[in-house]
């Protein structure tokens, strides 16, 4: 299972971003093997960022997103995709992953 985390920094120590679609980075984390890839989000553009970010999750076969609360357009796309979203505000990526694994993180 893969999860996508919206972060301000390209590492597991990076804080979960206050923004979903316009975050600086996305980390795609594989829960089975602990590997992750970093996606620089600077090229996503200004128009339609929410649906583009959700498409990125779909393309990477992500089952869950951990971020701040996504905007309305992004949430519509997320609901259509059947991907679950979790509120990771105040956590770094590593903490959010651990809370996700233990079921302690709140679904949005």
C-alpha positions as CSV (number, residue, x, y, z in Angstrom):
1,X,0.0,0.0,0.0
2,X,1.2,3.5,-0.9
3,X,0.4,6.7,0.8
4,X,1.1,10.3,-0.4
5,X,2.2,12.9,2.1
6,X,2.2,16.7,1.3
7,X,5.3,18.1,2.9
8,X,7.3,21.3,3.1
9,X,10.6,19.4,2.9
10,X,11.8,16.5,0.7
11,X,12.5,14.2,3.7
12,X,10.7,12.1,6.3
13,X,11.5,14.8,8.8
14,X,9.6,17.4,6.7
15,X,6.5,18.8,8.3
16,X,3.1,18.1,6.7
17,X,2.3,21.2,4.7
18,X,-0.5,23.6,5.6
19,X,-1.6,23.2,1.9
20,X,-2.4,20.2,-0.1
21,X,-2.2,20.9,-3.8
22,X,0.3,23.7,-3.6
23,X,2.6,22.0,-1.2
24,X,6.3,22.1,-2.0
25,X,6.7,18.3,-2.1
26,X,4.8,15.1,-2.2
27,X,6.4,12.0,-0.7
28,X,5.1,8.7,-2.0
29,X,5.7,6.2,0.8
30,X,5.4,2.4,0.3
31,X,4.2,0.9,3.6
32,X,5.3,-2.6,2.5
33,X,9.0,-1.9,2.1
34,X,9.6,1.6,3.7
35,X,10.9,3.1,0.4
36,X,9.7,6.5,-0.7
37,X,10.1,8.8,-3.6
38,X,10.0,12.6,-3.6
39,X,8.1,14.6,-6.1
40,X,8.9,18.3,-6.5
41,X,5.5,20.0,-6.8
42,X,6.8,23.4,-8.0
43,X,5.8,22.7,-11.6
44,X,2.1,21.9,-10.9
45,X,1.0,25.4,-11.9
46,X,-1.6,27.7,-10.6
47,X,-4.8,26.6,-12.4
48,X,-6.4,23.3,-11.4
49,X,-3.7,22.4,-8.9
50,X,-6.1,20.3,-6.7
51,X,-7.2,17.9,-9.5
52,X,-3.6,17.7,-10.8
53,X,-2.4,16.7,-7.4
54,X,-5.1,14.0,-7.1
55,X,-4.2,12.7,-10.5
56,X,-0.6,12.4,-9.3
57,X,-1.9,10.2,-6.5
58,X,-3.9,8.1,-8.9
59,X,-1.0,7.7,-11.3
60,X,1.2,6.5,-8.3
61,X,-1.5,4.0,-7.2
62,X,-1.8,5.8,-3.8
63,X,-4.5,4.5,-1.4
64,X,-4.3,7.3,1.1
65,X,-3.2,11.0,1.3
66,X,-1.9,12.7,4.5
67,X,-2.0,16.5,4.3
68,X,-3.8,19.5,5.6
69,X,-7.4,19.7,4.7
70,X,-7.6,19.9,0.9
71,X,-9.6,22.6,-0.9
72,X,-13.1,22.0,-2.3
73,X,-12.0,21.2,-5.8
74,X,-9.4,18.8,-4.6
75,X,-11.8,17.1,-2.2
76,X,-14.3,16.5,-5.0
77,X,-11.6,14.8,-7.1
78,X,-10.4,12.8,-4.1
79,X,-13.9,11.5,-3.4
80,X,-14.3,10.5,-7.0
81,X,-11.0,8.6,-6.9
82,X,-12.0,6.7,-3.7
83,X,-8.7,7.7,-2.0
84,X,-8.9,8.3,1.7
85,X,-7.5,11.6,3.2
86,X,-6.1,12.0,6.7
87,X,-5.3,15.2,8.6
88,X,-1.6,15.3,9.3
89,X,-1.3,19.0,10.4
90,X,1.2,19.5,13.1
91,X,3.1,16.3,12.3
92,X,6.2,15.5,10.3
93,X,6.0,12.9,7.6
94,X,7.6,10.2,9.8
95,X,5.2,10.8,12.7
96,X,2.2,10.9,10.3
97,X,3.2,7.5,8.8
98,X,3.5,6.0,12.3
99,X,0.1,7.4,13.3
100,X,-1.4,6.1,10.0
101,X,0.0,2.6,10.7
102,X,-1.4,2.5,14.2
103,X,-4.8,4.0,13.2
104,X,-4.3,7.1,15.3
105,X,-4.6,9.7,12.5
106,X,-8.0,11.3,11.8
107,X,-9.7,10.7,8.4
108,X,-11.0,13.8,6.8
